[in-house]
């Protein structure tokens, strides 16, 4: 097999309903078998370009295309099957209900002989380190396991063009290296062309031979070997939000001491279907403190986070809210400095179990940012999305506008206020999901992979905002993450599932 050839001349795409193009004026040539790392700030159109190369952007109703884009001499929409695409959202990659069937799906559509399909399936699962039974339910996999599953499906297809959008974002450190090496092996064995979008540059530098940097809303601003691009454009890349190796990121923290316990975990085991996913956990979640939860993929981190947030009942043990959390009142909200404490949550819940609270009582006390941001979106516009929860709480329109404006500014979403949330990049969707949760000003904030898809600049702004909620407003934060920098900057305490109590 030989790799695919990519050619772009003045190419651009503008999503329907958006005032500016996601990408414009792109000139690019990628030769068969080349390995390209695609960089650029959040919202620069990297994911849009991968979708276009895979032929899945849609027709005229989805957006407007300009210029020329081809894969092996034809428009990508007519060459589907040549490219294998792994999307940012692990769940969006999952098609079938069982692991083996999901990996086999692409091969079946390519009419690969049946006996060859299952040999490829097993080889692909081994290559990405996903050690589960072929009949395992895909719904039972963690986000990181689903990411490995998606990559296995692409490897099994043996496409001429491999397109990876943040393929290691939800993986533990060992999994990052394992998956990268698997991609490297497959590309070498098959001669496939590889295009990778990844904010964390150092992971992929050893296996790529070219780096292309996109400008926000424009074309390529740098193109060359990894050493050339990083040496010549180092300062500009860092200023534009690229994670340049060797440049640490710092977010100063305040000196607040932890205060009252807001939630108490007593021998809690979280799980699905009555089966515990991790060992028993006992600890207090305190105002003015950030707890970071880490551990390998499949350790039950996200399930524990949902249980802490009152969205799932524990399999064993108890999550109890203290009087400090149950009584009415809230800290001043982001975007409303100096706002007086209110009683919008109504009468405080009498039951100490957050799982039994009414939605209004929960939303004003515990906010949750899910691993998949789009699961939280319910309106067609970014501004409406941030305001939706405040309208449901009966907040005055003028106060809603003031608070929404503050959140959009704090999370660099002002220019996207009228955009459809589902047309945002993965990083922009993540920041929007954070904004919607912060709007009701909860005392406890639970975040699952909060920095997923962020460039260096938006990562810094987002982490600084989270730190200010802890240090300046006295909120309690629980952050599930594989990001070592998040643990270093935010982790007042760290819970490593499988290691700590």
Buried (B, 14 or more C-beta within 10 A) or exposed (E): EEBBBBBBEEBBBBBEEBEEBBBBBBBBEBEBBBBBBBBBBBBBBBBBBBBBBBBBBEEEEBBEBBBEBBBBEEEBBEBEBBBBBBBBBBBEBBEBEBBBBBBBBBBEEEEBEEEEBBEBBBBBBEBBBBEBEBEBEBEBBBBBBBBBBBBBBBBBBBBBBBBBBBBBBBBBEEBBBBBBBBBBEBBEEBEBBBBBBBBBBEBBBEBBEBBBBBBBBBBBBBBBEBEEBBEEBBEEBBEBBBBBEEEEBEBEBEEBEBEBBBBBBBEBBBBBEEEBBBBBBEBBBBBBBBBBBBBBBBBBBBBBBBBBBBBBBBBEBBBBBBEBBBBBBBBBBBBBEEBEEBEBBEEBBEEBBBBEBEEBBBBBBBBBBBBBBBEBBEBEBBBBBBBBBBEEBEBEEEBBBBBBBBBBEBBBBEEBBEBBBEBBBBBBBBBBBBBBBBBBBBBBBBBBBBBBBBBBBBBBBBBBBBBBBBBBBBBBBBBBBBBEBBBBBBBBBBBBBEEBE
